[in-house]
Structure formats: C-alpha cells, structure tokens
Amino acid sequence: MHSKAIYLVFVFGALVGASLVVPVYIHQATGAYIFDSVSEVPTSTVAIVLGASVVRGQPSPVLRERALAALELYRAGKVAKILVSGDDSVEGFDEVSPVRRLLQGEGVRDEDIFLDHAGFDTYSSMYRARDIFLVTDALIVTQAFHLPRAVFLARQLGLEASGVVASTSGNLVDRYLREWGASLKAAVELTIARVPKYLGPQFPITGDGQDTWE
C-alpha cells in the first residue's frame, strides 16, 4: 500500500477510535457524581437548569422537566439558588424567562432565580456559571443522556459539580446519537480552552437574582 494511503488509513482509524473512546471516558469519569434521587444528592449552592426549546412562550416538555427537578431540589433545601441558563439571542426566542415564570408560580423567591441569557451551549453555560455568576459548586439539572457531558464540562472547568437526573421524554435514540457528537465537541472545546462569545459584568450567585432578569 502507498505510504500516503497508509497514513490516511491511520488517521481515519485514530479519529474513529477517539470518537468511540471520548463518550465512554466521559461516562466513566462522571458516574460517581450523577444521582437519580434528590434525597441522595449533596447539598450545594445552586441548581443549574440547562436550556432547551420553548413552545409558544412555554417551556417544552424537556425544559419543564428540568425546571421541575430544580424546584424539587430547592424545596428540599438542597440548593438556595436556581440559575436558569439558555439562549436568549434571537428576538422572540427566550429559553430562560418562561422557566423563571414557572418557578415564580411555584413559589420560588424572585431573588433566588438567576437568569443566564447567553448560555448558548453547555460549555458556555458552565464557563459563564464560573466566571459571570462566580459559582464554585452546583447541582446540574438535565436529562440522563445530557448529564455526563454537562457534569464533565463543569468539573473540568473547576466547578464542584454533581448532576441530578430530570425525567425524560421524547425520542431517546435520537438524543443519545446527538449526544455522541456533542461529547466530541466538548473535548475539543476543553482542549482549545474556548472562551464564550459573550461574558460581561458579574452577578455573584450569592446576590439578588432579579438583577439578571433584563
């Protein structure tokens, strides 16, 4: 076989191998920090609700499940604050305010609800939690297919993070397939130490969440 062909085969094999190893490693590295039960999870400063789609101004089923899991943590005294992180970059599409309204309606105090309007992806959400909201420890709330990557990113960025499984709905096969690619993206982001597009002023998580609503 020509040397160039051998090289291409080698590179292809290495890429395929990495694409299989990375997701497995992320799952193994985070298993001890993921909990199914609120009663088992450690107490932390804040629950981070990761963004998902909204439907006609209301949280989608996936996002609602995340919000309700954070509410359960708050009511159980496991967290004092809730940080809702999502995409609010396009007019008419706001992932965070509908969750705020849901939490308010369930009795969460206004000052305990923080909004991150520039949590465009999981990496940005964790980076901004650390640098904008000065979070040092957190409970991440999302579905089981998403939690390993979210917890891995948070811990690699220096947060003392654990994950709490929210209920799951929808096409799980499709979600796990997408998560495979997202895990590779996460590895690249950590390797190059990507800085999110938007940072801005700091809003310490120990302060008043209403300051973040606009």
C-alpha positions as CSV (number, residue, x, y, z in Angstrom):
1,M,0.0,0.0,0.0
2,H,1.2,3.5,-0.8
3,S,2.6,5.4,2.2
4,K,0.1,8.2,1.8
5,A,-2.8,5.7,1.7
6,I,-1.4,4.1,4.9
7,Y,-1.2,7.5,6.5
8,L,-4.8,8.3,5.7
9,V,-6.0,4.9,7.0
10,F,-4.1,5.5,10.2
11,V,-5.6,9.0,10.6
12,F,-9.1,7.7,9.9
13,G,-8.6,4.9,12.4
14,A,-7.4,7.3,15.0
15,L,-10.4,9.5,14.6
16,V,-12.8,6.7,14.7
17,G,-11.1,5.4,17.9
18,A,-11.2,8.8,19.5
19,S,-14.9,9.2,18.6
20,L,-15.7,6.0,20.5
21,V,-13.3,6.5,23.4
22,V,-14.3,10.0,24.4
23,P,-18.0,9.4,25.2
24,V,-17.1,6.3,27.1
25,Y,-14.5,8.1,29.1
26,I,-16.9,11.0,29.9
27,H,-19.5,8.5,31.2
28,Q,-16.9,6.7,33.4
29,A,-15.4,9.9,34.7
30,T,-18.7,11.3,35.9
31,G,-20.6,8.2,37.1
32,A,-19.9,8.9,40.8
33,Y,-21.3,12.4,40.5
34,I,-24.7,11.7,39.0
35,F,-27.7,11.0,41.1
36,D,-31.3,9.8,40.4
37,S,-32.7,10.7,43.7
38,V,-33.0,14.2,45.3
39,S,-32.5,12.6,48.7
40,E,-29.1,11.2,47.8
41,V,-27.6,14.3,46.2
42,P,-25.3,16.5,48.2
43,T,-26.3,20.0,49.3
44,S,-25.0,22.7,47.0
45,T,-25.2,26.5,46.5
46,V,-27.2,26.5,43.2
47,A,-29.1,24.3,40.8
48,I,-28.2,25.0,37.2
49,V,-31.1,24.4,34.7
50,L,-29.7,24.0,31.2
51,G,-31.6,25.4,28.3
52,A,-33.9,23.6,25.9
53,S,-36.6,24.7,23.4
54,V,-39.7,26.7,24.2
55,V,-43.1,26.2,22.6
56,R,-45.3,29.3,22.1
57,G,-43.6,31.0,25.0
58,Q,-43.9,28.0,27.3
59,P,-41.1,25.5,28.3
60,S,-41.0,22.5,26.1
61,P,-41.6,19.1,28.0
62,V,-37.8,18.6,28.2
63,L,-37.2,22.1,29.7
64,R,-40.2,21.8,32.0
65,E,-38.8,18.5,33.4
66,R,-35.5,20.2,34.1
67,A,-37.2,23.2,35.8
68,L,-39.4,20.9,38.0
69,A,-36.3,18.9,39.1
70,A,-34.6,22.1,40.1
71,L,-37.8,23.1,42.0
72,E,-37.7,19.8,43.9
73,L,-34.1,20.5,44.9
74,Y,-35.0,24.0,46.1
75,R,-38.0,22.8,48.1
76,A,-35.9,20.0,49.7
77,G,-33.3,22.6,50.8
78,K,-30.6,21.1,48.6
79,V,-29.9,24.4,47.0
80,A,-30.5,28.1,47.9
81,K,-30.5,29.4,44.3
82,I,-31.5,28.4,40.8
83,L,-29.6,29.5,37.8
84,V,-31.5,29.2,34.5
85,S,-29.1,29.1,31.6
86,G,-30.2,29.3,27.9
87,D,-30.3,31.1,24.6
88,D,-32.0,34.5,24.5
89,S,-30.1,35.8,21.5
90,V,-32.9,36.0,19.0
91,E,-35.9,38.2,19.4
92,G,-39.0,36.1,20.1
93,F,-37.0,33.1,21.3
94,D,-36.2,33.1,25.0
95,E,-35.4,29.9,26.8
96,V,-34.9,31.5,30.3
97,S,-37.8,33.8,31.1
98,P,-40.5,31.0,30.7
99,V,-38.6,29.0,33.3
100,R,-38.4,32.0,35.6
101,R,-42.2,32.4,35.4
102,L,-42.8,28.7,36.0
103,L,-40.5,28.9,39.1
104,Q,-42.2,32.1,40.4
105,G,-45.6,30.4,40.0
106,E,-44.4,27.6,42.2
107,G,-43.3,29.9,45.0
108,V,-39.5,30.3,44.4
109,R,-38.5,33.7,45.7
110,D,-37.6,36.2,43.0
111,E,-34.2,36.9,44.5
112,D,-33.3,33.2,44.3
113,I,-33.8,33.0,40.5
114,F,-30.8,33.9,38.3
115,L,-31.0,34.1,34.5
116,D,-28.1,33.5,32.1
117,H,-29.3,34.9,28.8
118,A,-26.1,33.8,27.0
119,G,-26.0,30.1,27.8
120,F,-25.9,29.2,24.1
121,D,-24.5,25.7,24.7
122,T,-23.5,23.6,27.7
123,Y,-19.8,24.7,27.6
124,S,-20.8,28.4,27.6
125,S,-23.3,27.7,30.5
126,M,-20.7,26.2,32.7
127,Y,-18.0,28.7,31.8
128,R,-20.3,31.6,32.5
129,A,-21.6,30.0,35.7
130,R,-18.0,30.1,36.9
131,D,-16.9,33.5,35.5
132,I,-20.0,35.6,35.5
133,F,-22.1,34.2,38.4
134,L,-19.0,33.2,40.4
135,V,-20.4,29.7,41.1
136,T,-18.0,27.3,42.7
137,D,-20.3,24.4,43.5
138,A,-23.5,23.4,41.7
139,L,-26.1,20.7,41.0
140,I,-26.7,20.4,37.3
141,V,-30.2,19.6,36.3
142,T,-30.9,17.9,32.9
143,Q,-31.8,14.5,31.4
144,A,-29.7,11.4,31.8
145,F,-28.4,11.5,28.2
146,H,-27.1,15.0,28.8
147,L,-25.8,14.8,32.3
148,P,-22.4,13.1,31.9
149,R,-21.2,15.7,29.4
150,A,-22.6,18.6,31.4
151,V,-21.0,17.4,34.7
152,F,-17.7,16.6,32.9
153,L,-17.5,20.1,31.4
154,A,-18.4,21.7,34.7
155,R,-15.8,19.7,36.7
156,Q,-13.1,20.3,34.0
157,L,-13.8,24.0,34.3
158,G,-13.2,23.9,38.0
159,L,-16.7,23.6,39.5
160,E,-17.5,21.2,42.3
161,A,-20.5,19.8,40.3
162,S,-22.9,16.9,40.6
163,G,-25.8,16.0,38.4
164,V,-29.4,15.3,39.1
165,V,-31.5,13.3,36.6
166,A,-34.6,15.0,35.3
167,S,-37.4,13.0,33.8
168,T,-37.0,12.1,30.2
169,S,-39.5,12.4,27.3
170,G,-39.2,12.2,23.5
171,N,-37.0,10.1,21.2
172,L,-34.2,8.8,23.3
173,V,-32.3,7.1,20.5
174,D,-32.1,10.4,18.6
175,R,-31.0,12.3,21.7
176,Y,-28.2,9.8,22.6
177,L,-27.0,9.9,19.0
178,R,-26.7,13.6,19.1
179,E,-25.0,13.4,22.5
180,W,-22.3,11.3,20.9
181,G,-21.3,14.1,18.6
182,A,-21.7,16.7,21.3
183,S,-19.3,14.8,23.5
184,L,-16.6,15.1,20.8
185,K,-17.3,18.9,20.6
186,A,-16.9,19.2,24.4
187,A,-13.5,17.5,24.2
188,V,-12.4,20.0,21.5
189,E,-13.7,23.0,23.5
190,L,-11.8,21.9,26.6
191,T,-8.6,21.2,24.6
192,I,-8.6,24.6,23.0
193,A,-9.9,26.4,26.1
194,R,-12.6,28.1,24.2
195,V,-13.8,31.4,25.6
196,P,-17.6,32.1,25.1
197,K,-18.5,34.9,22.7
198,Y,-20.3,36.8,25.5
199,L,-19.1,37.4,29.1
200,G,-19.8,40.8,30.5
201,P,-20.5,42.0,34.1
202,Q,-20.5,39.7,37.0
203,F,-23.6,38.8,39.1
204,P,-22.5,36.7,42.1
205,I,-24.8,33.8,42.8
206,T,-24.9,35.0,46.5
207,G,-26.6,38.2,45.4
208,D,-30.1,39.1,44.1
209,G,-31.2,37.2,41.0
210,Q,-33.6,39.9,39.9
211,D,-30.5,41.9,38.8
212,T,-30.1,39.4,35.9
213,W,-33.6,39.4,34.6
214,E,-33.1,42.2,31.9
